[in-house]
Amino acid sequence: MNKKTEKLADKDLQYLQLLSKTFPTVADASTEIINLQAILNLPKGTEHFLADIHGSYESFQHVLKNASGNIKRKVNEIFGNQIRETELRELCTLIYYPEQKLEQIKPKEENLSDWYHITIHQLVTVCREVSSKYTRSKVRKSLPKEFSYIIQELLHERTDDIDKAGYVNAVVDSMIETDRADDFIITISKVIQRLAIDQLHILGDIYDRGPGAHLILDLLERYHNWDIQWGNHDVLWMGACAGNDACICNVVRLSLRYANMATLEDGYGINLVPLATFALETYGDDPCEEFIPKLSGGSGFVDEKTIRLGAMMHKAISIIQFKLEAAMFKKHPQWGMQGRNLFKCLDYEKGTCTIDGKEYEMKSCHFPTVDPSNPSKLTIEEKDLVEKLHHSFVVSEKLRKHIDLLLSHGCMYNITNNNLLYHASVPLNDDGSLKEVELYGGHSYKGKELMHQTGLLIRTAFQKDAVPEERTYAKDYFLYLWCGSNSTLFDKSKMATFERYFLKDKVTHEEKKGNYYKLRDNEAVCDNILDAFEVKHPNRHIINGHVPVHAGSGEKPIKANGKLMVIDGGFSQAYHKETGIAGYTLVYHSRGFVLVQHEPFTSEADAVERGTDIKSTTQIVEMSAHRMLVADTDKGDELRGQIEYLKKLLYAYRLGLVKECR
């Protein structure tokens, strides 16, 4: 046996024996090598990047359905000179909302059989176009079983082929005669939607502000290929699910602040009746003016009575939150957040708050449950309420199911195709170098290792077999991730919630951003971060969200000479006035990067009835000198590794080291 054979036997033989179970002959292994080599030469699949969805279910769903305008662009390219603008719009709407659009079209259509023929041929043409960059095998696997054979036949036959025109028309005629045309249209429309986006990356913050976070996660549970880099709002809900009472209060407070109770009550069955009862008893004579909900979330706060109750509940949970946070900050002095117990800084008689030696006037100073001598102590009634809310959160099966979904598809950061993805920031020192941050047990980390260890700590909170002390700390740490100054998900001097509610002087409301936000437009700083995360390719980028881009005032989402892309444009309605737009989608296809800027979406009903679409503006960010292939991606590296082992298997077969199973 020569040295090469000996080396192969020692290192790889056990793996090759396993591989031979899948490819039991030389012919099988050779065929797979040919297949994988061919795949390497296909165009890369289209990746979509979204951030900060914040419960905006209808907008999010529409962006997926229209592939950020990509489907409309393809329809225009195919049929732009053949059919009228109104017909193009109708066809696009049918692809986005096939069930609803069919209900609208069928009663009005005079010659339904003719319409079916034309429409099915058009849909097949669009499907053929969006599937052209994939192997037949991949397309076949994406097809629902009941129409798989028919769609495959239609995709690979054309009516302009005289020999096959009759065959194709007969297939369509049969579908119409058997009353299956509607089901076929619905199916192929959804296949088009699926194939238009190969990979979806969500850069955090599915939760809060909008009413549909639970619906978004229901959709993602069925979605074919996606990942998420957790955001601060996602982590807040994770903490609530894990049983962190301060996080629970924050979740409830934000829901009340934005008049959005749908996710809590309808989505997860959280019982808020005890909170309403407590609020009426405790704050019934309090105007609670600072706590009137922001009604842009729109979830049933429709009259003066419900708005008044919402304000009382909002104040009640906020006071409890401040108490619980103060106790948590005292428990963990290493966080350096004891100064956030502002109840200790109040002069209840004068109605003032002293911060850093300066006295500020309060908007109101009515705190019937606060004991000035021990302000972080809960009353008996507050403690009972917290216990009831705690139980409601931790026993919610739907909430735990969705948090498990985030855990299984997510992490703190991701590196894909030379792009570094994370939600908010990488903590930096004043000079732009990576900042060390202490986690559990006095251990400090920075950069990539900080992100990795933070992710492990988050998962520890849900591991029943974890060391009890570490699991308890992990649950507590969700609060620091939410509002700690060195949190990778916050990175500001403070979260000025108390000041915004109670202090008149807006100077106190300022949340000073960390060094990352001050320095992220510096290309050298971004290069340093990319180096630290071992992203080595010359054409590399950071992609993140978290801080809305104020496009209306001229802020640009592309920073650091193209090295950094910020794609939080404000999906949530609550941000539209602030940003002037309704979110960004970054699209990375075989030709390069395209940034799509969206205007506010009206509604699904309006889209179906009038054919309205999200108005989107496309900006070319960066185009490749050549069309990128699968070979140029991470998937290409993976396939080359598979090819290498298949070649070793062939070698082992030919030398008799592994026996063929004929």
Backbone hydrogen bonds, N-H to C=O, Kabsch-Sander energy under -0.5 kcal/mol:
donor,donor_aa,acceptor,acceptor_aa,energy
6,E,2,N,-2.4
7,K,3,K,-2.6
8,L,4,K,-2.3
9,A,5,T,-2.6
10,D,6,E,-2.1
11,K,7,K,-2.4
12,D,8,L,-2.1
13,L,8,L,-1.0
13,L,9,A,-0.5
16,L,12,D,-2.7
17,Q,13,L,-2.1
18,L,14,Q,-1.5
19,L,15,Y,-2.6
20,S,16,L,-2.0
21,K,18,L,-1.3
22,T,18,L,-0.6
22,T,19,L,-1.1
23,F,19,L,-2.1
29,A,25,T,-2.3
30,S,26,V,-2.6
31,T,27,A,-2.5
32,E,28,D,-2.0
33,I,29,A,-2.0
34,I,30,S,-2.2
35,N,31,T,-2.3
36,L,32,E,-2.8
37,Q,33,I,-2.5
38,A,34,I,-1.9
39,I,35,N,-2.1
40,L,36,L,-1.8
41,N,38,A,-1.3
42,L,39,I,-2.1
44,K,628,M,-2.1
47,E,588,Y,-2.4
48,H,199,Q,-2.7
49,F,586,L,-2.6
50,L,201,H,-2.6
51,A,567,I,-0.5
52,D,204,G,-2.4
53,I,205,D,-0.9
54,H,205,D,-2.5
55,G,206,I,-2.2
56,S,53,I,-1.6
57,Y,55,G,-2.0
60,F,56,S,-2.4
61,Q,57,Y,-3.2
62,H,58,E,-2.2
63,V,59,S,-2.3
64,L,60,F,-1.9
65,K,61,Q,-2.3
66,N,62,H,-2.8
68,S,63,V,-1.9
69,G,66,N,-0.7
70,N,67,A,-1.9
71,I,66,N,-1.6
72,K,66,N,-0.5
73,R,69,G,-2.0
74,K,70,N,-2.2
75,V,71,I,-2.5
76,N,72,K,-2.3
77,E,73,R,-2.2
78,I,74,K,-2.3
79,F,75,V,-2.9
80,G,76,N,-1.9
82,Q,79,F,-2.2
83,I,79,F,-2.0
88,L,84,R,-2.2
89,R,85,E,-2.4
90,E,86,T,-2.1
91,L,87,E,-2.4
92,C,88,L,-2.3
93,T,89,R,-2.5
94,L,90,E,-2.2
95,I,91,L,-1.9
96,Y,92,C,-2.2
97,Y,93,T,-3.1
101,K,97,Y,-2.6
102,L,98,P,-2.3
103,E,99,E,-1.6
104,Q,100,Q,-1.2
105,I,101,K,-2.5
106,K,102,L,-2.4
108,K,105,I,-1.2
109,E,105,I,-1.5
112,L,110,E,-0.7
115,W,111,N,-2.1
116,Y,112,L,-2.7
117,H,113,S,-2.1
118,I,114,D,-2.4
119,T,115,W,-2.8
120,I,116,Y,-2.8
121,H,117,H,-1.9
122,Q,118,I,-2.1
123,L,119,T,-2.8
124,V,120,I,-2.4
125,T,121,H,-1.9
126,V,122,Q,-2.2
127,C,123,L,-2.7
128,R,124,V,-2.5
129,E,125,T,-1.7
130,V,126,V,-2.4
131,S,127,C,-1.6
132,S,129,E,-1.0
134,Y,131,S,-1.8
139,V,135,T,-2.3
140,R,136,R,-2.8
141,K,137,S,-2.1
142,S,138,K,-1.0
142,S,139,V,-0.8
143,L,140,R,-1.3
147,F,144,P,-1.0
148,S,144,P,-0.8
148,S,145,K,-0.8
151,I,147,F,-2.7
152,Q,148,S,-2.3
153,E,149,Y,-2.3
154,L,150,I,-2.6
155,L,151,I,-2.6
156,H,152,Q,-1.3
157,E,154,L,-0.8
161,D,158,R,-1.2
162,I,160,D,-0.8
164,K,161,D,-1.5
165,A,161,D,-1.6
166,G,162,I,-0.6
168,V,164,K,-2.6
169,N,165,A,-2.5
170,A,166,G,-2.1
171,V,167,Y,-1.8
172,V,168,V,-1.9
173,D,169,N,-2.8
174,S,170,A,-2.4
175,M,171,V,-1.8
176,I,172,V,-2.1
177,E,173,D,-2.7
178,T,174,S,-2.2
179,D,176,I,-1.3
180,R,175,M,-3.3
181,A,175,M,-0.9
184,F,180,R,-2.2
185,I,181,A,-2.6
186,I,182,D,-2.5
187,T,183,D,-2.3
188,I,184,F,-2.9
189,S,185,I,-1.9
190,K,186,I,-1.7
191,V,187,T,-1.9
192,I,188,I,-2.1
193,Q,189,S,-2.0
194,R,190,K,-2.2
195,L,191,V,-2.6
196,A,192,I,-1.6
197,I,193,Q,-0.6
197,I,194,R,-0.8
198,D,46,T,-2.0
199,Q,46,T,-1.7
200,L,225,N,-2.1
201,H,48,H,-3.3
201,H,199,Q,-0.5
202,I,227,D,-2.4
203,L,50,L,-3.6
203,L,201,H,-0.6
204,G,202,I,-0.7
210,G,54,H,-1.3
210,G,208,D,-2.0
212,G,55,G,-2.2
216,I,212,G,-2.2
217,L,213,A,-2.1
218,D,214,H,-1.7
219,L,215,L,-2.2
220,L,216,I,-2.6
221,E,217,L,-1.9
222,R,218,D,-0.7
222,R,219,L,-1.1
223,Y,219,L,-0.6
223,Y,220,L,-0.8
227,D,200,L,-1.8
228,I,409,H,-1.9
229,Q,202,I,-2.5
230,W,228,I,-0.6
230,W,411,C,-1.9
235,V,231,G,-2.4
236,L,232,N,-1.7
237,W,233,H,-1.7
238,M,234,D,-2.1
239,G,235,V,-2.6
240,A,236,L,-1.9
241,C,237,W,-2.5
242,A,238,M,-2.3
243,G,239,G,-0.7
243,G,240,A,-0.8
244,N,239,G,-2.8
245,D,243,G,-0.8
248,I,244,N,-2.3
249,C,245,D,-2.3
250,N,246,A,-2.0
251,V,247,C,-2.7
252,V,248,I,-2.3
253,R,249,C,-2.9
254,L,250,N,-2.7
255,S,251,V,-1.9
256,L,252,V,-2.2
257,R,253,R,-2.8
258,Y,254,L,-2.0
259,A,256,L,-1.3
260,N,255,S,-3.3
261,M,259,A,-0.6
265,E,261,M,-2.9
266,D,261,M,-0.6
266,D,262,A,-1.1
267,G,262,A,-2.3
268,Y,263,T,-1.3
268,Y,264,L,-0.6
269,G,265,E,-1.0
270,I,264,L,-2.5
272,L,270,I,-0.7
276,A,272,L,-2.3
277,T,273,V,-2.7
278,F,274,P,-2.4
279,A,275,L,-2.7
280,L,276,A,-2.3
281,E,277,T,-2.0
282,T,278,F,-2.2
283,Y,279,A,-2.9
284,G,280,L,-0.6
286,D,283,Y,-1.6
291,F,288,C,-1.6
292,I,289,E,-1.2
294,K,257,R,-4.0
295,L,293,P,-0.7
297,G,294,K,-1.0
298,G,295,L,-0.8
302,V,300,G,-1.9
307,I,303,D,-2.3
308,R,304,E,-2.3
309,L,305,K,-2.2
310,G,306,T,-2.6
311,A,307,I,-2.2
312,M,308,R,-2.0
313,M,309,L,-2.6
314,H,310,G,-2.4
315,K,311,A,-2.3
316,A,312,M,-2.6
317,I,313,M,-2.4
318,S,314,H,-1.6
319,I,315,K,-2.4
320,I,316,A,-1.7
321,Q,317,I,-2.4
322,F,318,S,-2.5
323,K,319,I,-1.8
324,L,320,I,-2.6
325,E,321,Q,-2.8
326,A,322,F,-2.0
327,A,323,K,-2.1
328,M,324,L,-2.1
329,F,325,E,-2.8
330,K,326,A,-1.9
331,K,327,A,-1.8
332,H,328,M,-1.5
335,W,332,H,-1.9
336,G,333,P,-1.8
340,R,337,M,-2.0
341,N,338,Q,-1.7
342,L,340,R,-1.7
344,K,341,N,-1.2
345,C,342,L,-1.3
346,L,343,F,-1.0
347,D,352,T,-2.8
348,Y,346,L,-0.7
351,G,347,D,-2.2
352,T,347,D,-1.4
353,C,360,Y,-2.6
354,T,345,C,-2.5
355,I,353,C,-0.6
355,I,358,K,-2.8
358,K,355,I,-1.9
360,Y,353,C,-2.6
362,M,351,G,-2.6
363,K,502,F,-4.0
367,F,365,C,-0.8
370,V,367,F,-1.5
371,D,369,T,-0.5
374,N,371,D,-1.9
377,K,374,N,-1.9
383,K,379,T,-2.7
384,D,380,I,-2.2
385,L,381,E,-2.1
386,V,382,E,-2.6
387,E,383,K,-2.1
388,K,384,D,-1.7
389,L,385,L,-2.6
390,H,386,V,-2.9
391,H,387,E,-2.2
392,S,388,K,-2.1
393,F,389,L,-2.2
394,V,390,H,-2.5
395,V,391,H,-1.7
396,S,393,F,-1.0
397,E,395,V,-0.8
400,R,396,S,-2.1
401,K,397,E,-2.4
402,H,398,K,-2.1
403,I,399,L,-2.6
404,D,400,R,-2.6
405,L,401,K,-1.5
406,L,402,H,-2.0
407,L,403,I,-2.3
408,S,404,D,-2.5
409,H,405,L,-1.8
410,G,406,L,-1.0
411,C,228,I,-1.4
414,N,421,L,-2.0
416,T,414,N,-0.5
416,T,419,N,-2.4
419,N,416,T,-1.3
420,L,541,H,-3.1
421,L,414,N,-3.4
421,L,419,N,-0.6
422,Y,543,I,-1.6
423,H,412,M,-0.6
425,S,488,T,-2.1
429,N,433,S,-3.1
432,G,429,N,-2.0
435,K,427,P,-2.3
437,V,445,Y,-3.1
439,L,443,H,-3.3
442,G,439,L,-0.9
443,H,440,Y,-1.2
445,Y,437,V,-2.2
449,E,446,K,-1.0
450,L,446,K,-1.0
451,M,447,G,-2.1
452,H,448,K,-2.6
453,Q,449,E,-2.8
454,T,450,L,-2.2
455,G,451,M,-2.2
456,L,452,H,-2.0
457,L,453,Q,-2.2
458,I,454,T,-2.3
459,R,455,G,-1.9
460,T,456,L,-1.8
461,A,457,L,-1.1
461,A,458,I,-0.6
462,F,459,R,-1.6
463,Q,460,T,-1.6
464,K,462,F,-0.7
466,A,463,Q,-1.7
471,R,467,V,-2.6
472,T,468,P,-2.4
473,Y,469,E,-2.1
474,A,470,E,-2.6
475,K,471,R,-2.1
476,D,472,T,-2.2
477,Y,473,Y,-2.6
478,F,474,A,-0.7
478,F,475,K,-0.8
479,L,476,D,-1.8
480,Y,476,D,-0.6
481,L,477,Y,-2.6
482,W,478,F,-1.5
483,C,479,L,-1.9
484,G,480,Y,-3.5
487,S,484,G,-1.6
490,F,487,S,-1.3
491,D,484,G,-0.9
491,D,487,S,-0.6
493,S,512,K,-2.6
496,A,494,K,-0.7
497,T,495,M,-1.3
500,R,496,A,-2.2
501,Y,497,T,-1.8
502,F,498,F,-2.4
503,L,499,E,-2.2
504,K,361,E,-2.1
508,T,505,D,-1.4
509,H,506,K,-1.1
510,E,507,V,-1.1
512,K,510,E,-0.6
514,G,491,D,-2.5
517,Y,514,G,-0.8
518,K,514,G,-1.1
519,L,515,N,-2.2
520,R,516,Y,-1.4
522,N,519,L,-2.2
523,E,521,D,-0.6
526,C,522,N,-2.0
527,D,523,E,-2.6
528,N,524,A,-2.1
529,I,525,V,-2.0
530,L,526,C,-2.6
531,D,527,D,-2.6
532,A,528,N,-2.1
533,F,529,I,-1.7
534,E,531,D,-1.6
535,V,530,L,-2.8
536,K,534,E,-0.9
540,R,538,P,-1.1
541,H,418,N,-1.6
542,I,563,K,-3.2
543,I,420,L,-2.8
544,N,565,M,-2.3
545,G,423,H,-2.0
547,V,545,G,-2.1
549,V,568,D,-2.7
550,H,548,P,-0.5
551,A,549,V,-2.1
552,G,579,T,-2.6
553,S,550,H,-1.2
554,G,551,A,-1.7
555,E,550,H,-2.1
559,K,557,P,-0.6
559,K,564,L,-3.1
562,G,559,K,-0.7
563,K,560,A,-1.7
564,L,559,K,-2.1
565,M,542,I,-2.6
566,V,557,P,-2.7
567,I,544,N,-2.6
567,I,565,M,-0.6
569,G,567,I,-1.1
571,F,52,D,-0.8
575,Y,572,S,-1.8
576,H,572,S,-0.5
576,H,573,Q,-1.0
579,T,575,Y,-2.6
580,G,576,H,-2.6
582,A,598,H,-3.0
583,G,569,G,-1.0
584,Y,567,I,-0.8
585,T,596,V,-2.2
586,L,49,F,-2.3
587,V,585,T,-0.6
587,V,594,V,-3.4
588,Y,47,E,-2.8
589,H,587,V,-0.6
589,H,592,G,-2.1
592,G,589,H,-0.9
593,F,622,E,-3.1
594,V,587,V,-2.9
595,L,619,Q,-2.8
596,V,585,T,-3.2
596,V,594,V,-0.5
597,Q,595,L,-0.6
597,Q,617,T,-3.2
598,H,583,G,-2.8
598,H,596,V,-0.5
599,E,615,K,-2.4
607,A,603,S,-2.1
608,V,604,E,-2.3
609,E,605,A,-2.7
610,R,606,D,-2.6
611,G,607,A,-1.0
612,T,606,D,-0.9
616,S,614,I,-0.5
617,T,597,Q,-2.8
618,T,616,S,-0.5
619,Q,595,L,-3.0
621,V,593,F,-1.6
621,V,619,Q,-0.7
622,E,593,F,-1.5
624,S,591,R,-3.1
628,M,590,S,-3.3
630,V,42,L,-2.9
631,A,40,L,-2.1
632,D,629,L,-1.8
633,T,630,V,-1.9
636,G,630,V,-0.8
637,D,633,T,-1.6
638,E,634,D,-2.1
639,L,635,K,-2.6
640,R,636,G,-2.5
641,G,637,D,-1.9
642,Q,638,E,-1.9
643,I,639,L,-2.7
644,E,640,R,-2.2
645,Y,641,G,-1.8
646,L,642,Q,-2.3
647,K,643,I,-2.3
648,K,644,E,-1.7
649,L,645,Y,-2.1
650,L,646,L,-2.2
651,Y,647,K,-2.2
652,A,648,K,-2.5
653,Y,649,L,-2.7
654,R,650,L,-2.5
655,L,651,Y,-1.7
656,G,652,A,-0.6
656,G,653,Y,-0.9
657,L,652,A,-1.8
658,V,652,A,-1.3
661,C,24,P,-2.6
662,R,660,E,-0.7
